[in-house]
Amino acid sequence: MRRYECEFETVEAEAQGCSLFGGAGIVTQAHREVIRRRGADGWRLTACIPARQRGEGFVEAWDLIFERERDDGTV
C-alpha cells in the first residue's frame, strides 16, 4: 500500500491596484516560486485552501498543500 506524507506552506496575497469590478486587485506571485521549489524536491501540489480571509471575501493568505510518496513505508 502506498503511503504519503503531506506538508503545508502558507503564501501571502497582496491587495494592489484596482480590479475590473472595483476595489483592490489581488496579486500573488510567491506561490509560483514555492511550487517550483517543492516540485524540484519531489513534492506534488495537491490543493490550496484559504488560510486567512476577510469578511468581504478577499483571501489574505493561502495554504498550499503538498504530498509525496514515502520511501520507507511509514506513516
Secondary structure, DSSP 8 states (H G I E B T S, - for coil): ---EEEEEEEEE-EEEEE-TTSSEEEE--HHHHHHHHHHHTT-EEEEEEEEEE-TTS-EEEEEEEEEEE-SS---
